[in-house]
């Protein structure tokens, strides 16, 4: 059955196709996601090809020597249940080597991920909807626009992500259509975030802040020019009750959930600083 099945890394154009597939299954990717994601690991996106046609895709993107993140696991419906997806899964995971691997698993696949050695860490909830009212940046904070990676951003990111990711950040912060800001108080960065336009509405991610007031001011800055009748989405760790309450206070509703899972030792990250996950696909 698999004799005409080829598994290999995707070309740049084929990564665009994988992102289009993600849109087709309702994951609502951003307009610049493919370009930003490809920068992090040029060999991190894989495809399964049957007689030259891509029928499955997956990403296992590496960050340094100790961490990787799995996403974009999609098999064309016509070819599901025939072993093509699992063969791709096994081959792509070899790319991670001995690294800890994270993923955000949809409800339907979580038991299968457990059988592959992934263990539950926490639940993420996607909140979405049209924000209620117009937010205001608190006078306690100074707002600055971000167009490149600074030591302050890298330092705060290191508290919520288990590996440096400068290449990704440079692409993310300078991508067309992305709006990124930081807020400072008492001479220190208290939070930062990015708004990116997606197939539907916009996602706020990451949104990292030392406390709720800072997160709210980052949101206010990001949404200042966002149309009041268009949706936004926030992917929030359920363990951060302050972030959950903030999303609800904006009138956003739960629309989707995942389980953050790890194969290998789960990294220690400050979940109470995560008011919006960067991406379910890349962590």
N, C-alpha and C positions, 0 to 999 in steps of 0.2 A: 504493500500500500504506500510506503514512504519512498519507494525507489526513485520516483521522479520529483521528490521533494528536496528543495535546496534551502539551507539556512545560512544567512550571511548578514553582515552589517549593512544598514541602509545608507544609500547615498543621500546627499542633502535634499534633492527633489523628493526622494521617497519618504524622508522625514515629514515633509509637507503633507504627503498622502496620509501618513499615520495620524497627523493632527486633524486632517479632514475626517478621518474615520472616527476620531474622538468626538468631533462635533456631531457626526451622524448618530452616535449612540447616546447623545444628550449630555456630554461632559462640558460643553460650552467653553472651548479653549479661547485664549486671547489671540488677537490678530498677529502679534509678533512672537507668539510662543515658540514656534518651530525654530526661528532664527536664534532666539535666546537659549533654548534648550540645547541646540546642536553645538553651541560654543563650549559648553561645559565638558563634553566628552564625545569626540568625533566618532568613536567606536561603540558608543553606548546604546544606539538604536539598532534593533535587529528585525529582520523579516523572514517569514517562511514563504517560499515561492513554489508553486505547483505548476510545472510546465511553463515556467517563466512568469507566471502571474502571482502577485503578492496576495496571499490569502490569510495571513496572520502577521501581527506585529507585537513588539514588546520593547521596553527600554530598561536597561540596567546601567544607570549612569553613575560613574565613580567620582568620588570626592577624596583625593589624596589616597593614602595607603590603607586606610582603616574603615572607610564607609562608602556605601553605595545605596542607591534608591531605585526601586523598581516601579514602573508604571506603564501606561499605554498597552496593557495586555488585552488585545482584541483579536478575535478569530472571526472571519467571515461566517455568518450564520449557516450558509450552505455546507460549510466544511467542519462544523463543530461535531464533537463526539467521535472523531475518527483518529485521534492521536496526534494531529498536526500541531495543535496548540501546546500540548505537553512536551513534545519534542523540542519545540522552539523555546519553551520555558527552561528546560534543562540546559540547552546549549547556551542561551543568553546568560544564565546564572553563572556559568563558568567564567564569564568576563569579570565577575565580582571577585573571583579568587576566594581568599580567606576573610574578606571584609565582612563586617556586619552589614546586613541589607535591610533596609526599611521599605515599607509600602503602606499605602492607604487602601484597604480592601473593602470593596462593596459587600453588602450583606450576603448576597447570594454565593460569594466565593470564599468567605472567611474560613469555612471548615476545610476546604481544599488547601488553603494556604497553611493551615495548622498541620495538615498531613505532610507538607513540605518543610516543616521545621520552623515556621513563623509563629511567634507567640504574641498575644494581645498585650498592648501597652495602654492605650486609651482610645476613647471614641471622639471623632471629629464630627461636627454638625455644620452643614452648610445652611446659613440663614440667607434668605433673599426676599426682595420686594422693593417697593418704592419707599424711600425713607420719609418719615413723617416730620414735617417742619424743616426749617433751615438752621443748621448748626452754626455756632460761633466759636472762633478761636479765643480761648481765654486770654485775658490781659496778662496772666501770669507767665505766658510763654511767648518766645520769639520764634517766628516761623521762617524757615529757610528752604529754598528749592534745592533739590539734589540732582546733579547731572553726572556724577562720577563717584567712585568709591572713596570714602574718607576713612581715616583711622577710627573715627568715632562710630561710623556705621559698622565697620568691620568688628569693632570691639563689642558693640551691642548684639550684633548678629551671632558672635561667638557664644553668647549666653543661651541662644535658642536653637542653634544648629551645630551639629557635632564635628564639622570640618570646615576649614576655610574654603571659600568659593569666589575668589576674586574675578575670574574670567566670567562667570555667570553674572556677577554683580555689575561689572562694567557694561555688559550687553543689556541687562535688565534696566539699569538706570538711564541709559542713553537711547533706548528703543523708541522709535517714532510712536507717538500716541500714548506713551506711558507718562504719568505725572507722579513725581516722587517728592516728598517733602520730609523735613525733620522739624522737631520742636525742641527748643532749649529753655532751660530755666536755671538760674544761679550759675550760669557759665557751663552747664553740662547738658549733653543731649539726653532728653527724656523719652524720646520716641521717634519713630520714622515709619513711613509707609509708602506704598505705590498703588495707584489706581490705573488699571489697564482695561481698555475697551475690549469686550468679548463679542462672540456671535450674538449673544443677547445681553444687553446692559453692560455692566462693568463689574469686575472683581477688585476687591481691595485686598492686596496681598503682596508682600507681607504687611502686617500691621503689628509692630512690636513697640511696647511701651512699658515703662517702669511702674505705671499706675493708670487708673481709669481716666483721670482728668487729662493726662497727656495723650492717651489713646483717642479721647473724644476731640481734642484739639487737632490732632493729626487728621482725623476724619473730616473735621470741619474745613480744614485747609484743602483737602483732596476734593471735597464735594462742592467747593465754593462756586465753580462754574459748571457743575454737572446739571443737566436738565432735571427739573424737579419732578417730571412725570416718568422718568426712566428708572429701571431696576438697578440695584446693586446687590452684590453677593459677598458674604463674609464666611470664611471657613474657620470655625472656632473650636478649639479643644474643649470638650465638655468639662474637663477638670478645672478649667479657668472660669470659675463662676462669675467673676467680674466681667469677663468678656461676653459670656452668655447673656448676662443681664443687660450689658450695653447694646448688644444686637437686638434684644427684645424691646429695649427702650426706644429704638428707632422705628419700631413697628415691623421689623423683619420677622419672617416666619421660617421654621425649619422646612427645608425642601429636599434634603438629601443627607445621608450619613455614611461614614466610613469607619473602619477600625484601623488605627495606626498599629502596625505589627512589625516585629523585628525577627530576623533570623540571626542568631548570634547575640552577644551581650548588648542589651538595650542601652543606648547612650543616655547620659544624664543631661537633660536640657531644662531650662527654666520655663515650665509650661505656663506659669502665672504671668509671664511677659508676652505670651503669644496671644494677641487679640485677633490675628488673622494669619492663617498658614499661607506661605508663599505659593505653593502649588501642590495639589494632590498627586501630580505626576512626577515631580522632582523633589518633593519634600519641603 
